[in-house]
Amino acid sequence: MKKRITHLTSAHARYDTRIYFKMCSSLAKNENYRVSLVVADGKGNETKNGVEILDIGTKTSGRIYRMTSAVGKVLKKAQELNSDVYHIHDPELIPIGLKLKKSGKKIVFDSHEDIEKDILSKKWIPFFIRKITSKIYMLYESYAFKKIDYIIAATPYIRDKFLKINKNCIDINNFPIIDELSNLTLWNEKRDEVCYVGGIAQIRGIKEVVNAMGFTKNVRLNLVGIFSEKDVEDEVKTYNGWRNVTELGFLGRSEVAKIMSYSKAGLVTLHPIVTYLDALPVKMYEYMAAGLPVISSDIKLWKEIVEGNNCGICVNPLDPKAIADAIEYILAHPEEAEQMGKNGKDAVENRYNWGVEEKKLMNVYHKLLND
């Protein structure tokens, strides 16, 4: 009889890269597992890629709904499914995990970020209570995670933090799926364009990037993603550099691959705030997988990857002129830039790829279901 595994989220999209394309799809390949994904987006139920996607109802905007009504609906659906393992992806669902644990279920919590640090950068939380909120969450996390069967961390830093609480903790990094973004486009067939792919926000460097485009000549920025702050969106669209931006909005994975195939560099110049200092941005590895030189923030950990693999240029992310100079350098040195792209692609194929992480995921589930 197949073991039933259910992933739970009240916040992420049904086709979230980490949750659906990587974790759920990998588990669904095992003929001994029946895999479900509970989401809250109002788009209905479907089965795709062997994964049964179950929608708890119409999505209502707002964090209050997500953290109250949606949580109750996720719990109800989880109990109906009566699964062997529940894999939780949002901090507001931790109480659900504890309730399901009491009923004898195996519980996994997947920490996509260092949430304790992430709270400190949340603009929607009044500044004067962020530290208190972060501390309260840390204490609750320490209590809850002692009771959960397994903690999965998106980075080694988060893993080391949680190992102090629960020995059953492993890092499963958000490395790219080999060949998903790979392309055979020759360097001389590429355009004088660079790209940014991902969430668009002030702390992710959008102001500096658009300003940088004002210093470049005959270069365009392919901007892929959705603005999370309307005031920031309105502001950057008044910058001189905006005339060199092609705004593409949200794109599917195949469309993203196409954009990367004819771009000459990928930008990941996030601000050096506490949330990002120990983070490993997915887009950096995806640019590498696509054979693109990376222009990244000069954060120590990122420099070790980019400069250590000689696959790009690290800059001060708060300096638009430095970003512009890096873009111009890559376009002016095609042979060196092409080699950077090849170096990054080789690094992904040999080390930073989902195939390596998938084996770790499967081992976790083997232990959970055979203990």
N, C-alpha and C positions, 0 to 999 in steps of 0.2 A: 504494500500500500504506500502511495506517495506521501511524503512529508509535506505539510503545507507551511509555506513561508509567506508572511505578509509584511510589506514595507508600508509605513504610515507617514504621511505628511499633510499638514494643514496649510503650508505656506509655499511649497515649491510647485513648479509647473509639472504637468504629467510627463513631459518629455525632458525633464531635467537630465543633464548629461551624466552627472554622477549617479543619480538614483536609478533612472530608467535605462539609459543607454549602456551604462557600465554594470552596475550591481545587479539590477533585476534581470537584465538580458543575459548576463553571465550565469546567474543561478538557474535561469529557465532552460539553459542548455543541458542541465543535468536531468536525465529522465526519471530520477527518483524524487524530484521536487516539483511541487505545484506552487507557482509563484503568483502572488497578487500584489497590487499596488493601490492603496487607498489615497485618493486625492480630493481636493476641494476646489474645483474650478468651474462646475456647472456645465461641463461639456459632455456629460453622459458616460456610460460604460462602454468599454470595447476590449477586445483581446488583440494584442499586437506583439509580434516577435516572441510569442509564447508567454507573454505576461498579461494576466487578467487585470485590467485597469478598472477600478470601481470608484465612481464619483459619489460623494456624500450629498451633493445637491448644489443649488445655485450659489455661486461665489458672490459674497457681498464684500465690497471694499471696506477697508478699515481694519486696524490692528485689534480693536476691541472685539469685533466679530471673530477674527481669526483665533484669538486667545480665549474665547468663551464658548459661543455657540458651536463653532467649527470643532472645537476640542471634544465637546459632548457627542457630536455626530460621529466623529472618528472613533471614539470609544465604543459607541453602539455598534458600528459596522465591524469593528475588530472583534467584539464579543460574538457577533453573529457568525463570523467566519470560523471561529474556534480553531485557530492555527496552532502549529507546534512552536513556531518562532515568530516574534514580532520585532521588526527592525525599525526603530524610530529615528526620524531625521530633524525634528524641531524641538527646541527646549521646552516649549509650552506643552509638549506631549509627554514629558517625563512623568507627570503624575499618572497618566494612562498606563505607562510602562509598569509603574509600581503596583497598580491595581491588577493588571494582567499577570504580573509576577505572583501575586498572592493566590491566584487561581491555578498556579502550577505551570505557567507558560515560561518559555525561554525568552529573554529580553535582551536586545542589542540596542545600544544608543550610538548613533553616528554623529560625532562632533565635527561638523564641516568647518567651523571656525573656533578660535579661542573666545568663547562667548563672554567670559568674564572681562576680557579686554575690549571686545567688540562693543559692549554696552557703553564704554567710555567715549566712543565716537558717535553715538546715536544722537542726532540733532533733535529728534522728537522727544527725547527725555530731557527735561530741564537741567541745565548744566549743574546747578547746585545739588542735585540729588543723584547724579550719575555715579559718583563714587560709592554712595550708600547702596544704590541699586546693584552695582557690580559686586559689592561685598556680600549682600544678602544672597545674590545668585550663587556666588562661590560657596557659601556655607550650605546652601540647599543642594548644590551639585555634589559636594563632599559627602553629604548624608545619603543622597539617592544613589550615587554611583557605587557605593559599597554593596548595594542590594541587587544591582543589575548583573546579568550573566557575563556580558562582554561589552567592552567599550572599543569602538573603532574611531581612530583619530585621522584627520586628513593630512597631518604633517607629523614628522618625528618630534617636533617641539611639543605639540599637544599630547602626543603619546607619553612622553617623559613626564609631563605634568600629571596625567591621570594614573600612571603606574604607581604613584605614591598613594593612590586611593584604592585601586583595584588591579591586582596582578594580571587579570585577564584583559589586557589592553594591547592593541596593535595599531600601527600606522598603516593605512591603505591610502596611498597617495592618488591624487586626481590626475595621473599621467594620461596622455592621449592614447587612443586606440590606434595601433599601427595601421597605416594606409588610409585611415578615415580622411585625413587632410593632406595626405601626400599627393604630389602631382608631378608630371613630367615636363612642365613648362620650362623651356630653355631660358637662361637669363636674358639673352638678347631679345626675347619675345615678350618680356615683361614691360609694363608701363612705368612711367615716372610717377609712381603712386606708392603711398604707404598706407597702412591700415591700423585701426584700433577696433578691437572686437570685445564686447562685454558691456556690463552695466556702466552707465555714464553719470558721473557725479563730480562734485567739486573735489572731494578727497581722492578721487581716482585720476585727478590731474587734467580734467577737460579744459579748464581755463588756460592753463599753461600750454597745452597742446594746440589749441586753436590760435593762441597768440603766436606760437612758434611758426605756424603756417604763414603768418604775415611776414616772417623773415626769410622764407624760402622763395625760390624762383622756379616757376614752371613745374611745381610739384602739387599733387592733389592728395588729400587725406580721405580715404574711404572710412566713414564713421558708421560702425555697425553696432546697434544697441539702442536702448531706450533711456532717455533722460529721467532721472528719479527726482529732480528738483526743477520745478517750472521756472523759478526766478533765475536759476543758473542757466537754464536753456535760453531764456529771453536775453540774458546778458551776453553770452558768448556769440549769439547770432548778430550782435552789434559790432563785434570785433572785425578789424580789417582782414584777419586771417580766415574768417568764415567764407569769404568768396572762393577760397581754395579747398573747401570742404564739400564732399558729396555725402549728404545725410541719407543713409539707407534703412534706418530703423532696425527692427528685429528681423533676422533672417534665419532660415533653417540651416541644418548642418551642411547640406550639399551646396547651398548658396554661399555659405561662409567659406567653404573650400574653394569655390570659384574665385571669390574676392582675393583670397590669399594667393591663389595661383598666379595672378598677374600683378600683385604688389611686390615691392622691393624691400620692405621692412615692416616689422610689426612693433607697435608701441605699447609699452606697459610701464608708464611713468607715474605710478601711484604715489601719493604723498607719503613721506616717512613718518606716519603716525604709529602709535603703539600697536594698533591692530595688524599692521602690515609687516612689522619688523621681523617677525618669525613666520610669516605666511609664505606659501609657495603658490604664486598665481597660476591658475590653469592656463590662461592665455599665453604665458611665456613659453610653456612647453608645447602648446598648440602651434605657435609660430615656428618653433624649432622643428616640429613634425612636418610642417609644410615647407621646410627648407628656406625660411625667411631669417635674415639677420634680425636680431632682437635689439631694440633700443629700450633699455630698462632704467629704472631708478637705481641710484648707486647705493642701495641698501646692502649691507655687508653680505647677508646670505645670498642675495640675488647676484651680487658680483662674483661670488664663488662659483656660481653655476654658469653665468654668461661669460665671464673672463676665463674661468677655469676650463671651459670647453671652447674658448675662442670663437664664440658664435654671435657676437654682437658688441654693442657699445653701451657703457653705463654712464649716466649723466645725473646732474642735480635736477630732480624733477620739478623743482620750484623755479627753475631758470629757463624761460622760453627760448632764449638765444642759444643755450647749450643744447636743447632738444633740436632746434633748427640746424645747428652746426652738425649734429650727428646724422640727421637726415641728408644734408647736403654731402657729407663725407661719403656715405654709402653710395649715393648716386654718382659721385665723382670717381669712385674707385670700384668699378664693376667686378674686376677679377677678385679683389680682396673680399668684396661683399658676397660674391657667389661662393667663395670658399667658406665664409662664415656660415652661410646657409647650409652648406654640405656638412660642416662640423656639427651644427645643431641637430640636423637630421640623423647623423650617425649616432649622436649621444642618445637620442630618443629610441632609436632602433636597438641599441645595445643595453640601455639601462632605464631610461625614463619612459616606460611604456606600460599600458594597461595589462598586457599579458603577464608581466611580473606581479602586478598587484592583484590580478584575478586569482592567481594561485594562492595568495595569502587569504583572500576572501573565502575561497572554497575550503581551505584548511580550517578556518574559523567555524564554518557551518558543519563541517565533518565532526569537529570536536563537540559542538553544541548538540548535535543530533545523535551522537553515539556515546555520550557520557551516561 
